[in-house]
Amino acid sequence: MKLKQLFPRSRFQGAGFQSFLASAVSIGFGLVFGMILLVCFNISYSGQGFISLISAGFSSSDKFAKVLYQAAPLIMTGLSVGFAFQTGLFNIGATGQYTVGSAFALIGAIELQLPWYVCLLLAMVGGAIWGVFPGLFKALFNVHEVITSIMFNWIGVFSVNFVIVNLSQMLAKDWGLAQMDRTAPLDAANPSAILPKLGLDKLLGSNYMNIGIFIAILFAILMYIILSKTTFGYELKACGFNRNASEYAGVNSKRSIVFSMVIAGALSGLGGGLYYLAGTGQYSLLKALASMGFNGIPVALLASSNPLGTIFSALFISYIQVGGDSMQPEFVREIIDIIISVIIYLSAFSLLMRSVIAKWISPQKAVAEVEQALPDETAAENSTESEATTL
Amino acid sequence: MGEYVIEMLNITKDFPGIRANDDITLRLRRGEIHALLGENGAGKSTLMSVLFGLYQPEGGVIKKDGDVVHIKDPNDANALHIGMVHQHFKLVEIFTVLENIILGVEPNKMGFLQKKEAHRRVVELSERYGLKIDPDALIEDISVGMQQRVEILKMLYRDNEILIFDEPTAVLTPQEIDELMGIMRSFAAEGKSILFITHKLNEIMAVADRCTVLRKGKCVGTVDVKDTDKVKLSRMMVGRDVDFIVEKDDAKPGKTVLEIKNLTVPSKAHKNNAVKNVSFNVRAGEIVCLAGIEGNGQTEFVYALTGLEKPSAGRITLKGEPIVQIGHKRGLQSSASLDKTKPILMPIRHRSKLGMSHIPEDRQKYGLVLDYSLEENLVLQRYWEPEFQNKGFIRKDQVREYADRLIRQYDIRSGQGPVTPARSMSGGNQQKAIVAREIDKNPELLVAVQPTRGLDVGAIEYIHHQLIAARDNGKAVLLVSLELDEVINVSDRILVMYEGEIVGAFDPKDITVQELGLYMAGAKRQSNESEAYSA
């Protein structure tokens, strides 16, 4: 019952429940396939490996803290992608927005010595800036957001590397540490920029634990309210579903598209802030795109873009990743990554699975999607009823 | 060989919760045009889908030439020489006409396409039946009428003998409809048998030999067209008498609500202007009809009036307030001072607030957000009003209450009431929802563009009554229509648009359909324009 409330019946009766079921079945398939792979790679350890894969997250409070720690940024990038989906945009630029948000947060923390809450705001600003460009290009010149945001992913990564190297005290070596390619650890550079732990770290006995996960959940609830309860969300979704009709209804569709991308960018940016302001990770100057942003895509798909569902799908993916880490050293890192990818990949089949489940639960809807003859028939049904009442 | 080429005997088809076809028997004679008539949702499409193998019936049998056949999918239908032109064409947009016709039965030698041979056959077929096409044009570039001819050629290319046409005229212009009727007659004369789904009575009277009428999933009967008339057919279809002539009192026009001066709108399709220097007024309490054949600038005119497109010149005032005011160097003789004033282009939302309602031509493209529920669509023009929102939060209970009222009042039928996804509603009820929304907004000016397109007679009658009721309530109504009967019956004043210009203004009492047709086709035009506008 509570489960159903969490997955609201927005459009069809029980559609939210069907989505949940579809995701659960997809995850099940993913796990089975992961097990098969484990057997293929290393049969003698497969049973043990599988057990640690699916149980490690709960095996100790430290591991559990790590699940929550990784879930927070995943929720944010998942929200970012899902929010854009719901408003008709494919935000494949989450990773660039995440990187720029991370950089803004770290520059605020290390270079400017600001407290954590200002740094989080800066992270959102950074992500929003990286979202506004694809939004403007889409709104004004009708350039597809996938193209611009992919470009901006790379522009983001290299601009961030460039800026961080050229600032005076961003890198660890500026603080007397040996690491060459990483930003300074926050406990050395600016402990006030580390997210508060509120004693949770002691409770779970883990340095990974902080309020990040709660901030992420708060934003998930906020996005849910915006999308389903406000006129603003109504306009954004209308514009996403049918830009012509929203213009016809007097909505400024250009403004809506830009807003959607700005908000999506800010969400991703905040994800970067939450990750790096935990104080446990240092930004390393990579020549690759951060996977956290791309992982937002399966998170959003698994949750059918529902903001509340995103919390759970992010927790799941984070859980699997922590479980994967604990399979070492019997399985090498690459093989673990393959297995995790396969599980996530199959999990993303939830859309396909949903139509199967819809057909299974209520054949009527499935038929309605396949053939449009049926709506006419339901109309006929109603006319029979209305005639009966008039008689 | 017997008299009947196809017999569908006692067909019953159930969908969850509804019997779509209930014990329907339909016999198709060789070489006849057999119409299948019924309201939206009467079960016509379902019955034809059963014949074409898209659905398996729960009961009944199908016989071809007297032998029982089992049609499990469209391939089986094809093997029995049954072909179908669907209401929504099944064409690959980025393929050429030729590629679409041969798709699925490609002539090949060891896997290599033999297009030359196919090209020759397609050209031969198209010449033989007068189906004008360009075999090498891409589908996305050709008109809807030509796309339909491609669908017909697909059937001919496959040597189909039984041709099903699912509401083929809904998308055609009057000329194209005449052409299609001629083509159907020549098919019948050749011995092909035609099943023709429609709810347009004129077409049945014009072309069909016999007609089977369905109502609410049941077969009402089969009649010889020569023994019946439109009134009898419509009674069979709807179950009651339908008024073809709309009863209405004379208009009592009041103040001028809409004033259009020298409006010019550029065309997106070509370099010329789509609307050229058009001026006229609409007063409160009258229905002014802008008549014309499709593509003569009506669409662009309405877009400019409602704010979906930007005109290049002209002035439009609504209730005395300018909503469009754009000058150009020459042409605005009436007000030379316009050039100096700042151009005005009022946003759509403001026009709506000022009292403009718009029933758009394309209900799925503009009128509805198909992925929204019915109730969400019913507040599409008003969700921002204090009645429906409080500090940016939608007042769902108010929305529900409002939707329930409109659904009751305007008799909008749907599967699940206010939460029905708009996409799953029938076309007629989608249109009713739009009409309800736009009229209930209580506008000063109602712009209705082809409000009855694709609807059955019952729904048409209903929408006409709504338009006249709005007029009698003192609203100004601008009706844009291609249907001559509608133009004559509903309007108080007719303006004919031809190639972007108003070529005539008439009182519907003083003009015949034939004469109006001549003006619409550009064969005649009134010379004294100033007199025309004051009519």
Interface residues (C-beta under 8 A of the other chain):
Chain A: R11 F12 Q13 K229 T230 T231 F232 Y234 K237 A238 F241 N242 N244 A245 S246 E247 Y248 A249 G250 V251 N252 S362 P363 Q364 V367 A368 E371 Q372 A373 L374 P375 D376 E377 T378 A379 A380 E381 N382 S383 T384 S386
Chain B: F15 P16 G17 I18 A20 N40 G41 A42 G43 S45 T46 S49 L54 Y55 H88 K216 G217 T306 L308 P347 I348 R349 H350 R351 S352 H358 P360 K365 Y366 G367 L368 V369 L370 D371 Y372 S373 E376 L380 Q381 Y383 W384 Q389 G392 F393 I394 K396 D411 R413 S414 G415 Q416 V419 P421 S424 M425 S426 G428 N429
